[in-house]
Amino acid sequence: MLGYQDWDDFLTHMDKNSGSDPVISFHIGVDELKTGDRVFVSWKPDRRCTFRYLGNAKFVVEQAENSKLKAGDTFSATLFILHEPLYLNNLLQNNNQPVPFVVGNRNDLCELRIVV
């Protein structure tokens, strides 16, 4: 605690400099979705996907353009954040073993919306 007034001052400093922050960007969480809802995402240079929510944090790719994801692929995700990469759990493609997968790891999501 050297350099700090007391334990509380130290904790306040650590909290402010932890590198952790609440999500304030536009985002869609699975708690906002109903089974059958569709989520559209895009990322640079010209990639687009529409995912249909199956419930229990599971999705199926309905449409995919210029992406390694293909229609029929399934995955789990709990949070989509605009201007951040999208982290997928248990991506299942062509009956291969499920793998973790990152969408937009170089060019974060630039579009995110629920499709009606």
MODELLER restraints for C-alpha pairs under 7 A, 6 or more apart:
rsr = mdl.restraints
at = mdl.atoms
rsr.add(forms.Gaussian(group=physical.xy_distance, feature=features.Distance(at['CA:1:A'], at['CA:7:A']), mean=6.79, stdev=0.5))
rsr.add(forms.Gaussian(group=physical.xy_distance, feature=features.Distance(at['CA:1:A'], at['CA:10:A']), mean=6.30, stdev=0.5))
rsr.add(forms.Gaussian(group=physical.xy_distance, feature=features.Distance(at['CA:4:A'], at['CA:10:A']), mean=5.70, stdev=0.5))
rsr.add(forms.Gaussian(group=physical.xy_distance, feature=features.Distance(at['CA:25:A'], at['CA:81:A']), mean=6.71, stdev=0.5))
rsr.add(forms.Gaussian(group=physical.xy_distance, feature=features.Distance(at['CA:25:A'], at['CA:82:A']), mean=6.31, stdev=0.5))
rsr.add(forms.Gaussian(group=physical.xy_distance, feature=features.Distance(at['CA:26:A'], at['CA:81:A']), mean=6.21, stdev=0.5))
rsr.add(forms.Gaussian(group=physical.xy_distance, feature=features.Distance(at['CA:26:A'], at['CA:82:A']), mean=5.62, stdev=0.5))
rsr.add(forms.Gaussian(group=physical.xy_distance, feature=features.Distance(at['CA:27:A'], at['CA:80:A']), mean=5.47, stdev=0.5))
rsr.add(forms.Gaussian(group=physical.xy_distance, feature=features.Distance(at['CA:27:A'], at['CA:81:A']), mean=4.32, stdev=0.5))
rsr.add(forms.Gaussian(group=physical.xy_distance, feature=features.Distance(at['CA:27:A'], at['CA:82:A']), mean=5.93, stdev=0.5))
rsr.add(forms.Gaussian(group=physical.xy_distance, feature=features.Distance(at['CA:28:A'], at['CA:79:A']), mean=5.88, stdev=0.5))
rsr.add(forms.Gaussian(group=physical.xy_distance, feature=features.Distance(at['CA:28:A'], at['CA:80:A']), mean=5.16, stdev=0.5))
rsr.add(forms.Gaussian(group=physical.xy_distance, feature=features.Distance(at['CA:28:A'], at['CA:81:A']), mean=6.60, stdev=0.5))
rsr.add(forms.Gaussian(group=physical.xy_distance, feature=features.Distance(at['CA:29:A'], at['CA:78:A']), mean=5.74, stdev=0.5))
rsr.add(forms.Gaussian(group=physical.xy_distance, feature=features.Distance(at['CA:29:A'], at['CA:79:A']), mean=4.47, stdev=0.5))
rsr.add(forms.Gaussian(group=physical.xy_distance, feature=features.Distance(at['CA:29:A'], at['CA:80:A']), mean=6.32, stdev=0.5))
rsr.add(forms.Gaussian(group=physical.xy_distance, feature=features.Distance(at['CA:30:A'], at['CA:57:A']), mean=6.07, stdev=0.5))
rsr.add(forms.Gaussian(group=physical.xy_distance, feature=features.Distance(at['CA:30:A'], at['CA:78:A']), mean=5.29, stdev=0.5))
rsr.add(forms.Gaussian(group=physical.xy_distance, feature=features.Distance(at['CA:30:A'], at['CA:79:A']), mean=6.43, stdev=0.5))
rsr.add(forms.Gaussian(group=physical.xy_distance, feature=features.Distance(at['CA:35:A'], at['CA:53:A']), mean=5.33, stdev=0.5))
rsr.add(forms.Gaussian(group=physical.xy_distance, feature=features.Distance(at['CA:35:A'], at['CA:54:A']), mean=5.18, stdev=0.5))
rsr.add(forms.Gaussian(group=physical.xy_distance, feature=features.Distance(at['CA:35:A'], at['CA:55:A']), mean=5.10, stdev=0.5))
rsr.add(forms.Gaussian(group=physical.xy_distance, feature=features.Distance(at['CA:36:A'], at['CA:52:A']), mean=5.79, stdev=0.5))
rsr.add(forms.Gaussian(group=physical.xy_distance, feature=features.Distance(at['CA:36:A'], at['CA:53:A']), mean=5.20, stdev=0.5))
rsr.add(forms.Gaussian(group=physical.xy_distance, feature=features.Distance(at['CA:36:A'], at['CA:54:A']), mean=6.14, stdev=0.5))
rsr.add(forms.Gaussian(group=physical.xy_distance, feature=features.Distance(at['CA:37:A'], at['CA:52:A']), mean=5.74, stdev=0.5))
rsr.add(forms.Gaussian(group=physical.xy_distance, feature=features.Distance(at['CA:37:A'], at['CA:53:A']), mean=5.40, stdev=0.5))
rsr.add(forms.Gaussian(group=physical.xy_distance, feature=features.Distance(at['CA:38:A'], at['CA:50:A']), mean=6.47, stdev=0.5))
rsr.add(forms.Gaussian(group=physical.xy_distance, feature=features.Distance(at['CA:38:A'], at['CA:51:A']), mean=5.44, stdev=0.5))
rsr.add(forms.Gaussian(group=physical.xy_distance, feature=features.Distance(at['CA:38:A'], at['CA:52:A']), mean=4.42, stdev=0.5))
rsr.add(forms.Gaussian(group=physical.xy_distance, feature=features.Distance(at['CA:38:A'], at['CA:53:A']), mean=6.12, stdev=0.5))
rsr.add(forms.Gaussian(group=physical.xy_distance, feature=features.Distance(at['CA:38:A'], at['CA:114:A']), mean=5.71, stdev=0.5))
rsr.add(forms.Gaussian(group=physical.xy_distance, feature=features.Distance(at['CA:38:A'], at['CA:115:A']), mean=5.22, stdev=0.5))
rsr.add(forms.Gaussian(group=physical.xy_distance, feature=features.Distance(at['CA:39:A'], at['CA:50:A']), mean=5.57, stdev=0.5))
rsr.add(forms.Gaussian(group=physical.xy_distance, feature=features.Distance(at['CA:39:A'], at['CA:51:A']), mean=5.16, stdev=0.5))
rsr.add(forms.Gaussian(group=physical.xy_distance, feature=features.Distance(at['CA:39:A'], at['CA:52:A']), mean=6.48, stdev=0.5))
rsr.add(forms.Gaussian(group=physical.xy_distance, feature=features.Distance(at['CA:39:A'], at['CA:113:A']), mean=5.80, stdev=0.5))
rsr.add(forms.Gaussian(group=physical.xy_distance, feature=features.Distance(at['CA:39:A'], at['CA:114:A']), mean=4.54, stdev=0.5))
rsr.add(forms.Gaussian(group=physical.xy_distance, feature=features.Distance(at['CA:39:A'], at['CA:115:A']), mean=5.77, stdev=0.5))
rsr.add(forms.Gaussian(group=physical.xy_distance, feature=features.Distance(at['CA:40:A'], at['CA:49:A']), mean=5.81, stdev=0.5))
rsr.add(forms.Gaussian(group=physical.xy_distance, feature=features.Distance(at['CA:40:A'], at['CA:50:A']), mean=4.42, stdev=0.5))
rsr.add(forms.Gaussian(group=physical.xy_distance, feature=features.Distance(at['CA:40:A'], at['CA:51:A']), mean=6.45, stdev=0.5))
rsr.add(forms.Gaussian(group=physical.xy_distance, feature=features.Distance(at['CA:40:A'], at['CA:112:A']), mean=5.68, stdev=0.5))
rsr.add(forms.Gaussian(group=physical.xy_distance, feature=features.Distance(at['CA:40:A'], at['CA:113:A']), mean=5.37, stdev=0.5))
rsr.add(forms.Gaussian(group=physical.xy_distance, feature=features.Distance(at['CA:40:A'], at['CA:114:A']), mean=6.15, stdev=0.5))
rsr.add(forms.Gaussian(group=physical.xy_distance, feature=features.Distance(at['CA:40:A'], at['CA:115:A']), mean=6.34, stdev=0.5))
rsr.add(forms.Gaussian(group=physical.xy_distance, feature=features.Distance(at['CA:41:A'], at['CA:48:A']), mean=5.82, stdev=0.5))
rsr.add(forms.Gaussian(group=physical.xy_distance, feature=features.Distance(at['CA:41:A'], at['CA:49:A']), mean=5.47, stdev=0.5))
rsr.add(forms.Gaussian(group=physical.xy_distance, feature=features.Distance(at['CA:41:A'], at['CA:50:A']), mean=6.47, stdev=0.5))
rsr.add(forms.Gaussian(group=physical.xy_distance, feature=features.Distance(at['CA:41:A'], at['CA:109:A']), mean=6.55, stdev=0.5))
rsr.add(forms.Gaussian(group=physical.xy_distance, feature=features.Distance(at['CA:41:A'], at['CA:111:A']), mean=5.26, stdev=0.5))
rsr.add(forms.Gaussian(group=physical.xy_distance, feature=features.Distance(at['CA:41:A'], at['CA:112:A']), mean=4.69, stdev=0.5))
rsr.add(forms.Gaussian(group=physical.xy_distance, feature=features.Distance(at['CA:41:A'], at['CA:113:A']), mean=6.85, stdev=0.5))
rsr.add(forms.Gaussian(group=physical.xy_distance, feature=features.Distance(at['CA:42:A'], at['CA:48:A']), mean=4.28, stdev=0.5))
rsr.add(forms.Gaussian(group=physical.xy_distance, feature=features.Distance(at['CA:42:A'], at['CA:49:A']), mean=6.37, stdev=0.5))
rsr.add(forms.Gaussian(group=physical.xy_distance, feature=features.Distance(at['CA:42:A'], at['CA:109:A']), mean=5.72, stdev=0.5))
rsr.add(forms.Gaussian(group=physical.xy_distance, feature=features.Distance(at['CA:42:A'], at['CA:110:A']), mean=5.76, stdev=0.5))
rsr.add(forms.Gaussian(group=physical.xy_distance, feature=features.Distance(at['CA:42:A'], at['CA:111:A']), mean=5.01, stdev=0.5))
rsr.add(forms.Gaussian(group=physical.xy_distance, feature=features.Distance(at['CA:42:A'], at['CA:112:A']), mean=6.90, stdev=0.5))
rsr.add(forms.Gaussian(group=physical.xy_distance, feature=features.Distance(at['CA:43:A'], at['CA:104:A']), mean=5.96, stdev=0.5))
rsr.add(forms.Gaussian(group=physical.xy_distance, feature=features.Distance(at['CA:43:A'], at['CA:107:A']), mean=6.07, stdev=0.5))
rsr.add(forms.Gaussian(group=physical.xy_distance, feature=features.Distance(at['CA:43:A'], at['CA:108:A']), mean=6.08, stdev=0.5))
rsr.add(forms.Gaussian(group=physical.xy_distance, feature=features.Distance(at['CA:43:A'], at['CA:109:A']), mean=4.71, stdev=0.5))
rsr.add(forms.Gaussian(group=physical.xy_distance, feature=features.Distance(at['CA:43:A'], at['CA:110:A']), mean=5.15, stdev=0.5))
rsr.add(forms.Gaussian(group=physical.xy_distance, feature=features.Distance(at['CA:43:A'], at['CA:111:A']), mean=6.88, stdev=0.5))
rsr.add(forms.Gaussian(group=physical.xy_distance, feature=features.Distance(at['CA:44:A'], at['CA:107:A']), mean=5.66, stdev=0.5))
rsr.add(forms.Gaussian(group=physical.xy_distance, feature=features.Distance(at['CA:46:A'], at['CA:66:A']), mean=6.72, stdev=0.5))
rsr.add(forms.Gaussian(group=physical.xy_distance, feature=features.Distance(at['CA:47:A'], at['CA:65:A']), mean=5.57, stdev=0.5))
rsr.add(forms.Gaussian(group=physical.xy_distance, feature=features.Distance(at['CA:47:A'], at['CA:66:A']), mean=5.06, stdev=0.5))
rsr.add(forms.Gaussian(group=physical.xy_distance, feature=features.Distance(at['CA:47:A'], at['CA:67:A']), mean=5.74, stdev=0.5))
rsr.add(forms.Gaussian(group=physical.xy_distance, feature=features.Distance(at['CA:48:A'], at['CA:64:A']), mean=5.76, stdev=0.5))
rsr.add(forms.Gaussian(group=physical.xy_distance, feature=features.Distance(at['CA:48:A'], at['CA:65:A']), mean=5.15, stdev=0.5))
rsr.add(forms.Gaussian(group=physical.xy_distance, feature=features.Distance(at['CA:49:A'], at['CA:63:A']), mean=5.38, stdev=0.5))
rsr.add(forms.Gaussian(group=physical.xy_distance, feature=features.Distance(at['CA:49:A'], at['CA:64:A']), mean=4.35, stdev=0.5))
rsr.add(forms.Gaussian(group=physical.xy_distance, feature=features.Distance(at['CA:49:A'], at['CA:65:A']), mean=6.35, stdev=0.5))
rsr.add(forms.Gaussian(group=physical.xy_distance, feature=features.Distance(at['CA:50:A'], at['CA:61:A']), mean=6.10, stdev=0.5))
rsr.add(forms.Gaussian(group=physical.xy_distance, feature=features.Distance(at['CA:50:A'], at['CA:62:A']), mean=5.55, stdev=0.5))
rsr.add(forms.Gaussian(group=physical.xy_distance, feature=features.Distance(at['CA:50:A'], at['CA:63:A']), mean=5.11, stdev=0.5))
rsr.add(forms.Gaussian(group=physical.xy_distance, feature=features.Distance(at['CA:50:A'], at['CA:64:A']), mean=6.61, stdev=0.5))
rsr.add(forms.Gaussian(group=physical.xy_distance, feature=features.Distance(at['CA:51:A'], at['CA:59:A']), mean=6.03, stdev=0.5))
rsr.add(forms.Gaussian(group=physical.xy_distance, feature=features.Distance(at['CA:51:A'], at['CA:60:A']), mean=5.53, stdev=0.5))
rsr.add(forms.Gaussian(group=physical.xy_distance, feature=features.Distance(at['CA:51:A'], at['CA:61:A']), mean=4.53, stdev=0.5))
rsr.add(forms.Gaussian(group=physical.xy_distance, feature=features.Distance(at['CA:51:A'], at['CA:62:A']), mean=5.46, stdev=0.5))
rsr.add(forms.Gaussian(group=physical.xy_distance, feature=features.Distance(at['CA:52:A'], at['CA:59:A']), mean=5.48, stdev=0.5))
rsr.add(forms.Gaussian(group=physical.xy_distance, feature=features.Distance(at['CA:52:A'], at['CA:60:A']), mean=5.38, stdev=0.5))
rsr.add(forms.Gaussian(group=physical.xy_distance, feature=features.Distance(at['CA:52:A'], at['CA:61:A']), mean=6.47, stdev=0.5))
rsr.add(forms.Gaussian(group=physical.xy_distance, feature=features.Distance(at['CA:52:A'], at['CA:62:A']), mean=6.39, stdev=0.5))
rsr.add(forms.Gaussian(group=physical.xy_distance, feature=features.Distance(at['CA:53:A'], at['CA:59:A']), mean=4.62, stdev=0.5))
rsr.add(forms.Gaussian(group=physical.xy_distance, feature=features.Distance(at['CA:53:A'], at['CA:60:A']), mean=6.77, stdev=0.5))
rsr.add(forms.Gaussian(group=physical.xy_distance, feature=features.Distance(at['CA:57:A'], at['CA:76:A']), mean=5.38, stdev=0.5))
rsr.add(forms.Gaussian(group=physical.xy_distance, feature=features.Distance(at['CA:57:A'], at['CA:77:A']), mean=5.56, stdev=0.5))
rsr.add(forms.Gaussian(group=physical.xy_distance, feature=features.Distance(at['CA:57:A'], at['CA:78:A']), mean=5.66, stdev=0.5))
rsr.add(forms.Gaussian(group=physical.xy_distance, feature=features.Distance(at['CA:58:A'], at['CA:75:A']), mean=5.76, stdev=0.5))
rsr.add(forms.Gaussian(group=physical.xy_distance, feature=features.Distance(at['CA:58:A'], at['CA:76:A']), mean=4.38, stdev=0.5))
rsr.add(forms.Gaussian(group=physical.xy_distance, feature=features.Distance(at['CA:58:A'], at['CA:77:A']), mean=6.53, stdev=0.5))
rsr.add(forms.Gaussian(group=physical.xy_distance, feature=features.Distance(at['CA:59:A'], at['CA:74:A']), mean=5.58, stdev=0.5))
rsr.add(forms.Gaussian(group=physical.xy_distance, feature=features.Distance(at['CA:59:A'], at['CA:75:A']), mean=5.45, stdev=0.5))
rsr.add(forms.Gaussian(group=physical.xy_distance, feature=features.Distance(at['CA:59:A'], at['CA:76:A']), mean=6.04, stdev=0.5))
rsr.add(forms.Gaussian(group=physical.xy_distance, feature=features.Distance(at['CA:60:A'], at['CA:72:A']), mean=5.92, stdev=0.5))
rsr.add(forms.Gaussian(group=physical.xy_distance, feature=features.Distance(at['CA:60:A'], at['CA:73:A']), mean=5.67, stdev=0.5))
rsr.add(forms.Gaussian(group=physical.xy_distance, feature=features.Distance(at['CA:60:A'], at['CA:74:A']), mean=4.34, stdev=0.5))
rsr.add(forms.Gaussian(group=physical.xy_distance, feature=features.Distance(at['CA:60:A'], at['CA:75:A']), mean=6.57, stdev=0.5))
rsr.add(forms.Gaussian(group=physical.xy_distance, feature=features.Distance(at['CA:61:A'], at['CA:70:A']), mean=6.51, stdev=0.5))
rsr.add(forms.Gaussian(group=physical.xy_distance, feature=features.Distance(at['CA:61:A'], at['CA:71:A']), mean=4.84, stdev=0.5))
rsr.add(forms.Gaussian(group=physical.xy_distance, feature=features.Distance(at['CA:61:A'], at['CA:72:A']), mean=5.35, stdev=0.5))
rsr.add(forms.Gaussian(group=physical.xy_distance, feature=features.Distance(at['CA:61:A'], at['CA:73:A']), mean=5.34, stdev=0.5))
rsr.add(forms.Gaussian(group=physical.xy_distance, feature=features.Distance(at['CA:61:A'], at['CA:74:A']), mean=6.25, stdev=0.5))
rsr.add(forms.Gaussian(group=physical.xy_distance, feature=features.Distance(at['CA:62:A'], at['CA:71:A']), mean=4.93, stdev=0.5))
rsr.add(forms.Gaussian(group=physical.xy_distance, feature=features.Distance(at['CA:62:A'], at['CA:72:A']), mean=6.34, stdev=0.5))
rsr.add(forms.Gaussian(group=physical.xy_distance, feature=features.Distance(at['CA:63:A'], at['CA:71:A']), mean=5.28, stdev=0.5))
rsr.add(forms.Gaussian(group=physical.xy_distance, feature=features.Distance(at['CA:64:A'], at['CA:70:A']), mean=5.60, stdev=0.5))
rsr.add(forms.Gaussian(group=physical.xy_distance, feature=features.Distance(at['CA:64:A'], at['CA:71:A']), mean=6.10, stdev=0.5))
rsr.add(forms.Gaussian(group=physical.xy_distance, feature=features.Distance(at['CA:73:A'], at['CA:91:A']), mean=6.95, stdev=0.5))
rsr.add(forms.Gaussian(group=physical.xy_distance, feature=features.Distance(at['CA:73:A'], at['CA:92:A']), mean=5.67, stdev=0.5))
rsr.add(forms.Gaussian(group=physical.xy_distance, feature=features.Distance(at['CA:73:A'], at['CA:93:A']), mean=5.10, stdev=0.5))
rsr.add(forms.Gaussian(group=physical.xy_distance, feature=features.Distance(at['CA:74:A'], at['CA:91:A']), mean=5.70, stdev=0.5))
rsr.add(forms.Gaussian(group=physical.xy_distance, feature=features.Distance(at['CA:74:A'], at['CA:92:A']), mean=5.29, stdev=0.5))
rsr.add(forms.Gaussian(group=physical.xy_distance, feature=features.Distance(at['CA:75:A'], at['CA:88:A']), mean=6.14, stdev=0.5))
rsr.add(forms.Gaussian(group=physical.xy_distance, feature=features.Distance(at['CA:75:A'], at['CA:89:A']), mean=5.78, stdev=0.5))
rsr.add(forms.Gaussian(group=physical.xy_distance, feature=features.Distance(at['CA:75:A'], at['CA:90:A']), mean=5.21, stdev=0.5))
rsr.add(forms.Gaussian(group=physical.xy_distance, feature=features.Distance(at['CA:75:A'], at['CA:91:A']), mean=4.31, stdev=0.5))
rsr.add(forms.Gaussian(group=physical.xy_distance, feature=features.Distance(at['CA:75:A'], at['CA:92:A']), mean=6.24, stdev=0.5))
rsr.add(forms.Gaussian(group=physical.xy_distance, feature=features.Distance(at['CA:76:A'], at['CA:88:A']), mean=5.82, stdev=0.5))
rsr.add(forms.Gaussian(group=physical.xy_distance, feature=features.Distance(at['CA:76:A'], at['CA:89:A']), mean=4.89, stdev=0.5))
rsr.add(forms.Gaussian(group=physical.xy_distance, feature=features.Distance(at['CA:76:A'], at['CA:90:A']), mean=6.06, stdev=0.5))
rsr.add(forms.Gaussian(group=physical.xy_distance, feature=features.Distance(at['CA:77:A'], at['CA:87:A']), mean=6.94, stdev=0.5))
rsr.add(forms.Gaussian(group=physical.xy_distance, feature=features.Distance(at['CA:77:A'], at['CA:88:A']), mean=5.33, stdev=0.5))
rsr.add(forms.Gaussian(group=physical.xy_distance, feature=features.Distance(at['CA:77:A'], at['CA:89:A']), mean=6.11, stdev=0.5))
rsr.add(forms.Gaussian(group=physical.xy_distance, feature=features.Distance(at['CA:80:A'], at['CA:86:A']), mean=6.17, stdev=0.5))
rsr.add(forms.Gaussian(group=physical.xy_distance, feature=features.Distance(at['CA:82:A'], at['CA:109:A']), mean=5.40, stdev=0.5))
rsr.add(forms.Gaussian(group=physical.xy_distance, feature=features.Distance(at['CA:82:A'], at['CA:110:A']), mean=6.23, stdev=0.5))
rsr.add(forms.Gaussian(group=physical.xy_distance, feature=features.Distance(at['CA:82:A'], at['CA:111:A']), mean=6.62, stdev=0.5))
rsr.add(forms.Gaussian(group=physical.xy_distance, feature=features.Distance(at['CA:82:A'], at['CA:112:A']), mean=6.02, stdev=0.5))
rsr.add(forms.Gaussian(group=physical.xy_distance, feature=features.Distance(at['CA:83:A'], at['CA:108:A']), mean=4.91, stdev=0.5))
rsr.add(forms.Gaussian(group=physical.xy_distance, feature=features.Distance(at['CA:83:A'], at['CA:109:A']), mean=4.90, stdev=0.5))
rsr.add(forms.Gaussian(group=physical.xy_distance, feature=features.Distance(at['CA:83:A'], at['CA:110:A']), mean=5.65, stdev=0.5))
rsr.add(forms.Gaussian(group=physical.xy_distance, feature=features.Distance(at['CA:84:A'], at['CA:108:A']), mean=4.59, stdev=0.5))
rsr.add(forms.Gaussian(group=physical.xy_distance, feature=features.Distance(at['CA:84:A'], at['CA:109:A']), mean=5.69, stdev=0.5))
rsr.add(forms.Gaussian(group=physical.xy_distance, feature=features.Distance(at['CA:85:A'], at['CA:102:A']), mean=6.62, stdev=0.5))
rsr.add(forms.Gaussian(group=physical.xy_distance, feature=features.Distance(at['CA:85:A'], at['CA:103:A']), mean=5.76, stdev=0.5))
rsr.add(forms.Gaussian(group=physical.xy_distance, feature=features.Distance(at['CA:85:A'], at['CA:104:A']), mean=4.87, stdev=0.5))
rsr.add(forms.Gaussian(group=physical.xy_distance, feature=features.Distance(at['CA:85:A'], at['CA:105:A']), mean=5.11, stdev=0.5))
rsr.add(forms.Gaussian(group=physical.xy_distance, feature=features.Distance(at['CA:85:A'], at['CA:108:A']), mean=4.63, stdev=0.5))
rsr.add(forms.Gaussian(group=physical.xy_distance, feature=features.Distance(at['CA:85:A'], at['CA:109:A']), mean=6.01, stdev=0.5))
rsr.add(forms.Gaussian(group=physical.xy_distance, feature=features.Distance(at['CA:86:A'], at['CA:102:A']), mean=5.70, stdev=0.5))
rsr.add(forms.Gaussian(group=physical.xy_distance, feature=features.Distance(at['CA:86:A'], at['CA:103:A']), mean=4.93, stdev=0.5))
rsr.add(forms.Gaussian(group=physical.xy_distance, feature=features.Distance(at['CA:86:A'], at['CA:104:A']), mean=6.46, stdev=0.5))
rsr.add(forms.Gaussian(group=physical.xy_distance, feature=features.Distance(at['CA:87:A'], at['CA:101:A']), mean=6.06, stdev=0.5))
rsr.add(forms.Gaussian(group=physical.xy_distance, feature=features.Distance(at['CA:87:A'], at['CA:102:A']), mean=4.73, stdev=0.5))
rsr.add(forms.Gaussian(group=physical.xy_distance, feature=features.Distance(at['CA:87:A'], at['CA:103:A']), mean=6.41, stdev=0.5))
rsr.add(forms.Gaussian(group=physical.xy_distance, feature=features.Distance(at['CA:88:A'], at['CA:100:A']), mean=5.71, stdev=0.5))
rsr.add(forms.Gaussian(group=physical.xy_distance, feature=features.Distance(at['CA:88:A'], at['CA:101:A']), mean=5.10, stdev=0.5))
rsr.add(forms.Gaussian(group=physical.xy_distance, feature=features.Distance(at['CA:88:A'], at['CA:102:A']), mean=6.11, stdev=0.5))
rsr.add(forms.Gaussian(group=physical.xy_distance, feature=features.Distance(at['CA:89:A'], at['CA:99:A']), mean=6.69, stdev=0.5))
rsr.add(forms.Gaussian(group=physical.xy_distance, feature=features.Distance(at['CA:89:A'], at['CA:100:A']), mean=4.67, stdev=0.5))
rsr.add(forms.Gaussian(group=physical.xy_distance, feature=features.Distance(at['CA:89:A'], at['CA:101:A']), mean=6.59, stdev=0.5))
rsr.add(forms.Gaussian(group=physical.xy_distance, feature=features.Distance(at['CA:90:A'], at['CA:98:A']), mean=4.50, stdev=0.5))
rsr.add(forms.Gaussian(group=physical.xy_distance, feature=features.Distance(at['CA:90:A'], at['CA:99:A']), mean=4.90, stdev=0.5))
rsr.add(forms.Gaussian(group=physical.xy_distance, feature=features.Distance(at['CA:90:A'], at['CA:100:A']), mean=5.45, stdev=0.5))
rsr.add(forms.Gaussian(group=physical.xy_distance, feature=features.Distance(at['CA:91:A'], at['CA:98:A']), mean=5.02, stdev=0.5))
rsr.add(forms.Gaussian(group=physical.xy_distance, feature=features.Distance(at['CA:91:A'], at['CA:99:A']), mean=5.14, stdev=0.5))
rsr.add(forms.Gaussian(group=physical.xy_distance, feature=features.Distance(at['CA:91:A'], at['CA:100:A']), mean=6.02, stdev=0.5))
rsr.add(forms.Gaussian(group=physical.xy_distance, feature=features.Distance(at['CA:91:A'], at['CA:101:A']), mean=6.56, stdev=0.5))
rsr.add(forms.Gaussian(group=physical.xy_distance, feature=features.Distance(at['CA:92:A'], at['CA:98:A']), mean=4.65, stdev=0.5))
rsr.add(forms.Gaussian(group=physical.xy_distance, feature=features.Distance(at['CA:92:A'], at['CA:99:A']), mean=6.86, stdev=0.5))
